[in-house]
């Protein structure tokens, strides 16, 4: 008798027949019918009666969860283009490579003219940055640079380098 019941249960399981609870009652669902529909409602496909050009399908934006990885869809420039970033920080020169040629007063501000190792002239103002420091102060005959790093290593106490125009060159 036990083998007959066991074989009937196995056959019912394999055939996919629903098994009811004792008394002929099925187990009641805890979710209402509206909660069962997890899938979004898809509009019906157009038939021959409706032209395809009249049917509007709105594309959904793609969803992506990067987790702890870099998002491949994000702009690498941080939402800016080369024109939005503004001017560069200045020439990639060290303060030792600079040679002071002259000082110019323009619209009430002092600017210094310096050259690099290739001889290209640069017009610099107070606050302009270089690879190992920045311009601290410009006077009528001197330019003071503050050196913050040396050979790629940050200095504990910054150094001030003063470059002046030779009186013979004036």
C-alpha positions in Angstrom: 0.0 0.0 0.0 2.8 2.4 0.9 4.5 1.7 -2.4 1.3 2.4 -4.3 0.9 5.9 -2.6 4.6 6.7 -3.1 4.5 5.8 -6.8 1.3 7.8 -7.3 2.9 10.9 -5.7 6.0 10.5 -7.9 3.9 10.2 -11.0 1.8 13.2 -10.0 5.0 15.2 -9.3 6.6 14.3 -12.7 3.4 15.0 -14.6 2.9 18.4 -12.9 -0.5 17.7 -11.5 -1.6 20.0 -8.7 -2.0 18.4 -5.4 -4.6 19.8 -3.1 -4.7 20.0 0.7 -6.9 17.5 2.6 -10.5 18.3 2.2 -10.1 19.3 -1.4 -9.1 22.9 -0.7 -6.0 24.4 -2.4 -3.6 26.6 -0.5 -4.8 30.2 -0.6 -2.5 32.7 -2.2 -1.1 35.4 0.1 -0.6 37.9 -2.7 -3.4 39.7 -4.5 -3.7 39.4 -8.3 -2.4 42.9 -8.9 0.9 42.1 -7.0 1.4 38.9 -9.1 2.0 41.0 -12.2 5.6 42.0 -11.8 6.2 42.3 -15.5 5.5 45.7 -17.1 2.6 45.8 -19.5 3.8 45.7 -23.0 1.7 47.5 -25.7 0.3 45.1 -28.3 2.2 44.8 -31.6 0.7 46.7 -34.5 -1.6 44.9 -36.8 -2.2 45.4 -40.5 -5.0 47.9 -39.7 -2.7 50.4 -37.9 0.3 51.7 -39.9 3.7 51.2 -38.1 4.5 54.9 -38.4 1.5 55.8 -36.2 2.6 53.4 -33.3 4.9 55.1 -30.8 7.3 53.1 -28.8 9.1 55.0 -26.0 12.5 53.6 -25.3 13.3 53.1 -21.7 16.7 54.4 -20.5 19.1 51.6 -19.7 19.7 50.8 -16.1 23.2 50.0 -15.0 24.5 49.3 -11.5 28.3 49.5 -11.5 28.7 48.2 -7.9 32.3 48.9 -6.8 33.6 49.1 -10.4 34.1 52.1 -12.6 31.0 53.0 -14.6 32.0 52.5 -18.3 29.1 54.8 -19.4 30.3 57.8 -17.4 32.3 60.6 -19.1 36.0 60.2 -18.3 36.5 64.0 -18.4 34.0 64.5 -15.6 31.4 66.1 -17.7 33.6 68.7 -19.2 35.3 69.1 -22.5 38.7 70.6 -23.2 37.2 74.0 -23.8 35.3 73.9 -20.5 38.4 73.2 -18.4 39.9 76.6 -19.1 43.5 77.5 -19.6 46.2 75.1 -18.5 48.1 75.5 -15.3 51.1 77.0 -17.1 54.3 75.7 -18.8 55.7 72.4 -17.5 59.0 74.0 -16.4 60.9 74.0 -13.2 61.9 77.2 -11.5 65.6 76.6 -12.1 65.0 76.4 -15.9 63.4 79.9 -16.0 65.4 83.0 -17.0 63.8 86.4 -16.3 63.9 88.7 -19.4 61.8 91.6 -18.3 58.9 93.0 -16.4 55.9 94.6 -18.0 53.2 96.8 -16.5 49.9 96.4 -18.3 46.6 97.9 -17.1 48.0 98.6 -13.6 49.3 95.0 -13.1 52.8 93.7 -13.3 53.7 90.7 -15.5 57.1 89.0 -15.9 58.5 87.8 -19.2 60.6 84.6 -18.8 62.1 82.1 -21.1 62.5 78.3 -20.8 65.4 76.1 -22.0 64.2 76.2 -25.6 64.0 80.0 -25.5 60.2 80.3 -25.8 59.0 83.4 -24.0 56.2 83.2 -21.4 54.2 86.0 -19.8 53.5 85.1 -16.2 51.6 86.8 -13.4 51.3 86.3 -9.6 49.9 82.9 -8.8 50.9 81.1 -12.0 52.0 77.5 -11.3 55.0 75.6 -12.5 56.0 72.0 -12.0 57.8 72.6 -8.7 56.3 75.9 -7.4 54.5 79.1 -8.2 55.0 82.9 -8.7 54.7 84.5 -5.2 55.3 88.2 -6.0 56.3 90.5 -8.9 57.9 93.9 -8.3 59.4 96.5 -10.7 62.8 94.7 -10.9 62.4 91.2 -9.2 60.2 88.2 -9.3 59.8 86.0 -6.3 59.0 82.3 -6.8 58.0 79.9 -4.0 59.4 76.4 -4.6 57.2 73.7 -3.0 58.8 70.5 -4.4 62.2 69.4 -5.6 62.7 66.5 -8.0 59.1 65.3 -7.5 59.4 65.3 -3.7 57.4 67.8 -1.6 59.5 70.1 0.5 58.7 70.3 4.2 59.5 74.1 4.3 59.1 75.9 0.9 61.9 78.0 -0.4 61.7 81.4 -1.9 63.7 82.0 -5.1 64.3 85.6 -6.1 65.2 86.4 -9.7 66.1 89.9 -10.7 66.9 91.8 -13.8 70.5 92.8 -14.2 71.0 96.6 -14.2 73.3 96.3 -17.2 70.5 94.8 -19.3 68.0 97.6 -18.6 
